[in-house]
Amino acid sequence: MRNQILMIGLSLAVLCPPGALAQEGDAEAGAAVFKKCATCHVVDSDKNKVGPSLKGLFGRKAGTHPDFSYSSGMKAAGEGGLVWDETSLRDYLHNPKAKVKGTKMAFAGVKKDDEITNLIAYLKQFP
């Protein structure tokens, strides 16, 4: 039995794409993480603050939320094809200045992967 379980685990590791078995995240815990972001961003309306609204973020081309004055770096990232999905947002949240050169976002990033996973789960609630 133990060998069968090991074989199943190895098969999943080989056959599934990276991230396919990733946790979905805890949106409630993500709401607590979002408090770090709430000074500059909103998620429940299209109103911009110091940063752009994050409502409907997934699938949005970087640097394109209406009526927000983006940095040239963020605009260039969008023109270069950056579209916000889980992977691109995870990279950005981990280290914004490394992902988008010239971003004016002063936030240093979220260093804990589980916090990013939970934050993404929270943001997905606001299409």
C-alpha positions, 0 to 999 in steps of 0.5 A: 500500500505504501508503495502505491501511495508513493507511485501516485504521488510521483505520478502527480508530481510528473504529470501535473503542471507546476502550481496545479496542486497549489492551495486556493488560499484563504480569502478571509486571511487574505482580507487581513493581509489586504490591510497592508494595501488598503491605505493606497488601494480599494477592491470594492469599487472602481475608485482610485486612491493613491494607487489604482483600484484593484477591483477586476484586477485579474485579466487587466493589462498592467497600467490601464485602470481608467483615470489613474496616473501610472508610472512610465514603468508600469505603462511600459510593462502593460505595453510589453504584455504584462497582464495580471494573473495569479503568476504575474501578481504573485511575482509583483507582490513578492517584489514590486520593483523587481517585477516592474522596473520604474514602478512608483509603488513604494511598498516593499512587497509581501515576503510570505508565500502563504500571505500572497496566496491568501491575498490573491484569494481575497482579490479574486472575490472582486471581479 
